[in-house]
Amino acid sequence: MGSGQVTDWQGKNVTVAGLGVSGIPAAKVLHGLGAKVTVVNDGDDARARAQAAGLEALGIAVRLGDGDTLPEGTELIVTAPGWKPDKPLFAAAQEAGVPVWGDVELAWRLRGPDAAPWLAVTGTNGKTTTVQMLASILAAAGLRTAAVGNIGVSLLDAVLGEDQYDVLAVELSSYQLHWAPSLRAHSAAVLNLAPDHLDWHGSMEAYAADKGHIYDGNRVACVYNVADKATEDLVREADVEEGCRAIGFTLGTPAPSQLGIVEGILVDRAFVEDRHKNAQELAEVSDVNPPAPHNVANALAAAALARAYGVPPKAVRDGLRAFTPDAHRIAHVADVEGVAYVDDSKATNTHAAEASLAAYESIVWIAGGLAKGAVFEELVAKSAERLRAAVLIGADRGLIREALARHAPEVPVVDLDRTDTGAMLAAVQEARRLAVAGDTVLLAPACASMDMFANYNQRGDAFAEAVRELGAGA
């Protein structure tokens, strides 16, 4: 089972590591191809037992409560992307010479000879929005496409389903890239790099290297962020096909081989005749929803990938105009007494929160939650001049309070020592008290949500509900 396509799965002993959103579809697909599948899983709870029963009814073997031991005779492991590389199962596989693939690698290997090319996107923040923008632009050009991958739509379904696609917009996480050694995209973008998931990768260098795999074998364009030198460094190190170009995106005036902004217009100086003299207008900044700086950067990255695929300028504009961002991504909830209330609950790390804070001039900041090892010094120092006040919630709010005391001592801080369901309403009420007309009350927590909420969606919903209560009483 080397680097080529595996055409005969009949009787192959394949171990699938992990039940869940990627493991169960992978097990079913491999079983359907004739492989002899064993699923191993660390957990042995009621949910896992119910999932196991469903697979066993199909004739798939399942081993619960032991995800560390390599089943005898295994010829290939297909792992859930979240399983850490240092697990004993993978050490045993390496010793036995057994390859390990992720579900993305499996999907890539199962593509047919006339399969749709992939336009791939990774980065610490902005992946989902950029991929959705890209899919909207491709669709505006009349292409059959879908936003797939880490975005929640299985690549296996996209590759093996009945729908025929011209091109796929693919979101890939660092985990997925780690386990996808033979992936070769048509063109790819790394949006940004900031410390994240370092407990999984082991170091920032390893995290960056896994992100950089997305450029391996690119045919047309490696898209990088001019403002983030680490992304350009990854392009320099990439092993690409002859003729593949480095294409930058910038919020400033673009140089040749870049996309950027000139007087409120998104322009292309990369995919035009005589790029040293000419620029192609693509869209207006006002066509980007919302036109916050980091979201305009996302739009430029999406436009670069679409242009690399040959999409005409009009489709870029039409696709951006048609795009509506997902909930909880710098979503304007309401204006109450001249104060804007904005939900960016998706800002679950400091890099995302910094981009969110940069979009507004005078902010009452609602922040806090689970820090996941993050430090807040740089975030607060960069954002201090924009902060009118801060309201802190969640388990690790003390870390943000200390950063505020050091870098923004004049900013009033309300420390809410409660984690009950009414905490968000209390936070919004405190923010209202501190805000004046023209301010933005911004939920950009810079932290994960699981200390108080099921997920960032629930946290954002609680914020929006609290704002609606304010509005009703205004």
Disulfide bonds with the S-S distance in Angstrom:
none
